Amino acid sequence: MAKSTEKYAYLDRLTTEQLELLLRADIKSPEPSDDGVIFHILEVIEQREKVDPTKSPFDVNDAWNEFQQYYNISEGNEESLYAEEDVSDTQNLSAASELIPFERKTKPVHLRRLLQRGLVAAIIVVAIFGGMVVAQASGVDVFGAIARWTEETFHFVISPTDQQPLPKPDNAEFQNPKHEEYHNAIQAALIEHQISADLAPKWYPEGYEMIPLEVLYDNSSCAVSVLFSNGNNYVHISVTRFYTQVSFEQHMFEKDSNITQYTSNNKTFYIMSNLDSATANWANPHTYEIISITGPLTTDEIKTIIDSIGEK
Amino acid sequence: MKRILAIILSLVVMFTCCCGSAFAATSSNSKASLTLSSYGVTLNPSLSLRKIDVDFDVRATSLASSVGIERIEIYKANGTFVTSTTGSTANGLVRENYVMHKGTFTYTLTSGTSYYAVVTIFAQVGSNYDSRTITTSTVMAP
């Protein structure tokens, strides 16, 4: 309290009228107020009124005359209550600044407002980012892709984003006559059951023989299932066409950790590991078709199979 | 200054809470399956009156000695148990010596009543066995 008294002692030397002038100038000023100055001015005025009540600034007759002159007017276009407001504002401000011997210690307005706005923006960004993190972890793909996964499972969903139609591949030469035989058998089954024919691979891992393919049904989907064996291990390639969006989206793939994406011939496959096995999946959200390649394959082998699907 | 510090602290707490929720949303048990590759089970109203179909698709990681449905339990929408079926090759819910099994199992229930199914799928590959339990959405019997 003693410190503030000393700090604002200069205000005590001003007359009541000068103090009122300062108050009016502060109200009209765009700069933020120094609350300490204002409170001290009000204190001084209050103390003076207590000391000499007869010198109250509120003269009834003067107040009534002022009301009649300035306030009791009919409203009109662009009429101001203060006829000499523009001129007197400038005069009051300059007069007030002359009365204050000390420089007003206020922060630059633009910097303070910039800081406030920056903090608000930072809060919004953090909130949005946090929501995106939670949403992504919950399985919602905030970026509009059709694949969703958690730590344990992976599945496809229909995205509102339309995909470009896939170009029809031209027939490429087969590295192995057996590969052509496998390809043709699978393609024939796909065509017969109205599944995209270009999903039949043209390359298969060396040493694997195809076991006669099967076409399996339930009321929600149809799958062309092809099993390959090298005597010890098995590679399973299936092309499934789901009849409904629900059955398409409800098909879950087991996975352990990371998923990598590999794009070839305009198809983005999701390659994931499941302990000793690897699976590569691609889905067409328009036709509800999913092709899966599963087996103890190396990444290069999986990618070679993928490259041969829809190969030009 | 205090206000700025309070805001910064709020930002840190908010971000921490969001990341914590994200970690919680992901399973604490990161696991895969030795025998199950993929699967899907849906409950659908059948074309026939009073019938509901359990459509299933179960795929193993390799050639399975047996793969398919271990058990189906049917409940009314309010949780009242209705009936159950244990899978076998005889009723078509289990297949032996192949990599996958797919099919539809139909129940005759009460028309106009809503049901859901709790289905346990499985795959046995060599000496390894694994299963998953799936709860379907609720559908009304036609």
Interface residues (C-beta under 8 A of the other chain):
Chain A: L115 L119 A122 I123 V126 A127 F129 G130 G131 V133 V134 Q136 A137 S138 G139 T150 E151 E152 E214 L216 Y217 D218 N219 S220 S221 A223 S225 L227 S229 N233 Y234 H236 S238 T240 T244 V246 S247 Q250 H251 M252 F253 E254 K255 D256 S257 S273 N274 L275 D276 S277 T279 S292 T294 G295 P296
Chain B: I4 I7 S10 L11 M14 F15 C17 C18 C19 S21 A22 F23 A25 T26 S27 N29 S30 K31 A32 S33 L34 L36 S37 S38 Y39 G40 V41 T42 N44 S46 D53 D55 F56 D57 R59 T61 S62 L63 Y98 V99 M100 H101 K102 G103 T104 S137
